[in-house]
Amino acid sequence: MIPTPAQALDILYQHNEGEFLRMHGRIVGDVLAWFADQLGYGEEKDYWQAVGILHDLDYEKYPEEHCLRSQEMMREMGMDERIIRSTASHCYGIHVDIAPVHEMEKVLFACDELTGLIGAAAAMRPSRSVNDLEVSSLKKKFKDKRFAAGCSREIIQQGADMLGWDMETLMERTILAMRASENVA
């Protein structure tokens, strides 16, 4: 089974009570859907979005076994191995050795942490919105390791490298994707 985005949200909500991870799943799902359209995978948009929604399925309950437990959980639900692999690949080098191969997996790997950094940077703006966040401001925040310290700059850079994009391109595209999300202020 490959869940629809609506089914993926139901599954995410069943396994995560906290609003932070629920919101993060919705945002990353929207970002991946935007990238699917932009990168020529429009026919797979729902799949990309479902992967984004489910990528942190196990994080609230099993942060030390993140992406290991989710694989078990998804298999128990009868999910297709493709979605299990895609969601787990964003933990490459941390908890799993499933390298991102498909362009969608690379986008997820790069954007997961970056959406957090962008959200934190937008929250510091007078508007508290991503709509007027510029790449130049984000680059300054990216360089300040104390700002949103939980967002790994190394993973973001590694993701940009996997995609063959420079950091400015990744940042600009992810900001645009977040501006298009109904889940981002």
C-alpha positions as CSV (number, residue, x, y, z in Angstrom):
1,M,0.0,0.0,0.0
2,I,1.1,3.5,-0.8
3,P,-1.0,5.9,1.2
4,T,-2.5,9.1,-0.2
5,P,-1.5,12.3,1.4
6,A,-4.7,12.3,3.5
7,Q,-4.1,8.7,4.6
8,A,-0.5,9.6,5.4
9,L,-1.7,12.5,7.6
10,D,-4.0,10.1,9.5
11,I,-1.2,7.7,10.1
12,L,1.1,10.5,11.2
13,Y,-1.5,11.8,13.7
14,Q,-2.1,8.3,15.1
15,H,1.6,7.9,16.0
16,N,2.4,11.5,17.0
17,E,0.5,13.5,19.5
18,G,2.7,16.6,19.5
19,E,1.8,19.5,17.2
20,F,5.4,20.2,16.3
21,L,6.0,16.9,14.5
22,R,2.5,17.0,13.0
23,M,3.2,20.5,11.6
24,H,6.7,19.5,10.4
25,G,5.3,16.5,8.6
26,R,2.7,18.7,6.8
27,I,5.3,21.2,5.9
28,V,7.8,18.7,4.5
29,G,5.0,17.0,2.7
30,D,4.0,20.3,1.0
31,V,7.7,21.1,0.2
32,L,8.2,17.7,-1.5
33,A,4.9,18.1,-3.4
34,W,6.2,21.5,-4.7
35,F,9.5,20.0,-5.7
36,A,7.7,17.2,-7.5
37,D,5.9,19.7,-9.7
38,Q,9.1,21.8,-10.2
39,L,11.4,18.9,-11.1
40,G,9.1,17.2,-13.6
41,Y,7.6,14.5,-11.3
42,G,4.1,16.0,-11.2
43,E,2.5,12.6,-11.7
44,E,4.2,11.4,-8.5
45,K,3.3,14.5,-6.5
46,D,1.0,12.6,-4.1
47,Y,3.7,10.0,-3.5
48,W,6.3,12.7,-2.8
49,Q,3.9,14.4,-0.4
50,A,3.1,11.2,1.5
51,V,6.8,10.5,1.9
52,G,7.3,14.0,3.3
53,I,4.4,13.6,5.7
54,L,5.6,10.2,7.0
55,H,9.3,10.7,7.1
56,D,9.4,11.3,10.9
57,L,6.6,8.8,11.8
58,D,8.6,7.2,14.6
59,Y,10.5,10.2,15.9
60,E,8.2,11.2,18.8
61,K,8.2,7.7,20.4
62,Y,11.6,6.4,19.3
63,P,14.1,9.2,18.7
64,E,17.0,7.0,19.3
65,E,15.8,4.4,16.8
66,H,14.5,6.9,14.3
67,C,14.0,5.5,10.8
68,L,14.6,2.0,12.2
69,R,11.3,1.7,14.0
70,S,9.4,3.5,11.2
71,Q,10.4,0.7,8.8
72,E,8.9,-1.9,11.1
73,M,5.8,0.1,11.7
74,M,5.2,0.7,8.0
75,R,5.8,-3.0,7.2
76,E,3.2,-3.9,9.9
77,M,0.8,-1.6,8.1
78,G,1.4,-3.3,4.8
79,M,3.1,-0.3,3.1
80,D,5.0,-0.7,-0.1
81,E,8.7,-1.1,0.3
82,R,9.3,1.9,-1.9
83,I,7.8,4.3,0.6
84,I,9.6,2.5,3.5
85,R,12.9,3.0,1.7
86,S,12.2,6.6,0.7
87,T,11.3,7.7,4.2
88,A,14.2,5.9,5.8
89,S,16.8,7.3,3.4
90,H,16.6,10.7,5.1
91,C,18.4,9.2,8.1
92,Y,21.4,8.1,5.9
93,G,24.6,8.2,7.9
94,I,22.7,8.7,11.2
95,H,20.6,5.6,12.0
96,V,20.5,3.8,8.7
97,D,22.8,3.0,5.7
98,I,20.1,3.5,3.1
99,A,21.5,6.1,0.9
100,P,19.2,8.6,-0.9
101,V,19.2,7.6,-4.6
102,H,16.1,8.9,-6.2
103,E,15.9,12.7,-6.7
104,M,13.0,12.8,-4.2
105,E,15.0,11.1,-1.5
106,K,17.8,13.6,-2.0
107,V,15.4,16.5,-1.8
108,L,14.0,15.1,1.4
109,F,17.5,14.6,2.8
110,A,18.4,18.2,2.0
111,C,15.1,19.9,2.9
112,D,14.2,18.1,6.2
113,E,16.7,20.1,8.2
114,L,16.5,23.2,6.0
115,T,12.8,23.7,6.6
116,G,13.5,23.9,10.3
117,L,16.2,26.5,9.7
118,I,13.9,28.5,7.4
119,G,11.1,28.3,9.9
120,A,13.3,29.6,12.7
121,A,14.7,32.4,10.5
122,A,11.2,33.5,9.5
123,A,10.0,33.5,13.1
124,M,12.7,36.0,13.9
125,R,11.5,38.5,11.2
126,P,9.2,41.4,12.1
127,S,6.6,39.8,9.9
128,R,7.2,36.3,11.4
129,S,6.6,35.1,7.8
130,V,8.6,33.2,5.2
131,N,7.0,35.4,2.5
132,D,9.6,38.2,2.9
133,L,12.5,36.0,3.9
134,E,15.4,36.5,1.5
135,V,18.2,34.0,0.7
136,S,20.8,36.5,1.9
137,S,19.2,36.6,5.4
138,L,19.0,32.8,5.5
139,K,22.7,32.5,4.5
140,K,23.6,34.7,7.5
141,K,21.6,32.5,9.8
142,F,23.1,29.4,8.2
143,K,26.6,30.6,9.0
144,D,25.7,31.3,12.6
145,K,26.0,27.8,14.2
146,R,24.3,29.0,17.4
147,F,21.2,30.0,15.5
148,A,18.7,27.0,15.3
149,A,21.6,24.8,16.5
150,G,19.5,21.7,16.2
151,C,19.4,22.1,12.4
152,S,22.5,20.3,11.0
153,R,24.3,22.5,8.5
154,E,26.4,19.4,7.5
155,I,23.3,17.4,6.5
156,I,21.9,20.4,4.6
157,Q,25.2,20.8,2.7
158,Q,25.5,17.1,2.1
159,G,22.0,17.2,0.6
160,A,22.8,20.1,-1.6
161,D,25.9,18.2,-2.8
162,M,23.8,15.1,-3.5
163,L,21.5,17.1,-5.7
164,G,24.4,18.9,-7.4
165,W,23.0,22.2,-6.4
166,D,24.8,25.1,-4.7
167,M,23.5,26.2,-1.3
168,E,21.9,29.3,-2.6
169,T,19.8,27.3,-5.1
170,L,18.7,24.9,-2.4
171,M,17.8,27.7,-0.1
172,E,15.9,29.7,-2.7
173,R,13.9,26.7,-3.9
174,T,13.1,25.6,-0.4
175,I,12.0,29.1,0.6
176,L,9.7,29.2,-2.5
177,A,8.3,25.8,-1.6
178,M,7.5,26.9,1.9
179,R,5.9,30.1,0.6
180,A,3.6,27.8,-1.4
181,S,2.6,25.7,1.6
182,E,-0.7,26.4,3.3
183,N,0.9,25.1,6.5
184,V,3.5,27.9,6.7
185,A,2.7,31.4,8.0
